[in-house]
């Protein structure tokens, strides 16, 4: 049975543009500001935006919880995988819109005021995170977040 809402790995918008000019990243100022009312993006910019969204969706579909990245600015409550044992970590603070309170480049294993260690996912089978986690899962609490493996996809419930 095919689920029309699942993104197939072959259905990537502008995966192979006819020319490099058919998928072009806009300037950082435009990305930060967005389009003005009534402004129409070029086809190359629109292709870049849809490709970026599709590639991000595919990364989530393939990985569930994404690995920590030192260039990403994390919000308070963000969840990532990090470390040799693939521990799941939760951001304790962070606001990408506030330069004084950004959680960017702060390694979860060393920046303990910014991250809380959750469970070890050495088997690849994520289970309930919380105060009453099963005895076969090591780790701490993460504000009642549940991660349930459902077939081939992960479902996150709060």
N, C-alpha and C positions, 0 to 999 in steps of 0.2 A: 504494500500500500504506500503510495507516494503522498507526502505531506507537502502541500503547496507553499507552506509558510517556512519550510526549512530551505535555507540557501544552499544550492548545490555548488560544490567547489568548481564546477565548470562554468557557472553562470556569473562571471565577473564582468561588470560593465567596463568598457574601454580597456579590456585586458591587453589587446593587441591593436592599438590605434594604427591607422593607415600611415601616418607620419608622426614624428615626435611633437609637431605643432598641434596635433589633434587632442592632446592631453597635456595641459600645461598648468603647473602650480602658480597661483597668483602670488603677488608680493605679500610678505608677512604683514604689512600694514593693512592690506585688504582683508586678509584672513582674520586679523584681530578686530577690525571695524565691521566687516560684513558688507552686504550690498545696501545701497541707499534705496529709499522708496522709489519704485518705478524703474530702477536700474536693471538692465537685462545683461546677465553674464554672457561672455563669449561661449561658443560651443566647447572650446578647449578647456576653459575654466570649469564649466558644468561637467564635462567628462572627467576632469581631475577630481572634482568633489564626489561624484558618484562612485568612482573607482576607489577613493579613500574610504568611503563608507562601506563599500562591499568588502574590501580587503580587511577592514577592522572586524566586520561581521564574520568573515571566514576565520580570522585568528581566534575569535571567541568560540566559534563552532569547533575548531580543532583542539583548543587548549582548555576550554572551560574558564578557569581562573588564570589570567595572564601572568607571566613572570614579571618581577620587579624590574624597572628600567630607570637608570640614573638620570635620564633626561626628561622624565615625565613628572609633572607637578600634580601630586595626589591630594584629593579632598579628604576631609575628616571622614572616616568610616570606610575608605577604600580598602579592598582586599586584593592581595597579590600572593604569588608563590615566590619563594626565594631560598637559596642555600642548597648545599649538596643533597640534603634530605628532602628538598621540596617542601619546606615548612610553609604553612599558610599564615600570613601576617595581616593585621588590620591596622590601618592608619589611625592614630589617636588624635591628630590635628593636622590641619593643612587647608589653605584657601588659595587656590591659584590666582585669584583676583586681588589678593592682598600681599604685596611684596614682603612685608614684615612677617607674614605667617605662612610662607610657602613651604611645602614638604617636597622638595626637589633635590635629588642627589643625596638624600639621607638614607644610608644603608640600614635596612631593618635590623640587621644583627648588631649594629653598633649604636644607632640612634634610638635608644630605648625610650626617650621621652616623646618620640614621634610614632613608634610602632609597638604593637603588642603581638607576641608570638601566639599562634593558634595551635593547630595540630600538625603532626608530621604526616605527610602523605607519601611515604616510601612505597606503598603498594599501588598507588594511583587510584585508590578507591576512597573518595572523600565521603565523610560521614558527618553526623550532626556536630556542630560546634556550639558549645554552651556549657552551662553549669553541670548538667547531667549527661555528659557525653559517655558513650559506652566504654567499658574497661579496656577494650582492644585499641583505643585511640589515645595517643599521648598528647597532652597540650593543655591549653587554658581556655578561658571563655572569650567569646567574641560577640557580645550583645545579642545572643539568641539567634544568630544567623544559622540557617540550615542549608546544607548543600547535599542534594540527594542525587545519586547516580540513577538515571532513568533510561535504560536501554543504552544507546550510544551517545546520549546527550546529558548535560548537567543542568539541573533546575535549581535556581537559587530562590529560597523563600525566606521572608523575614517574619 
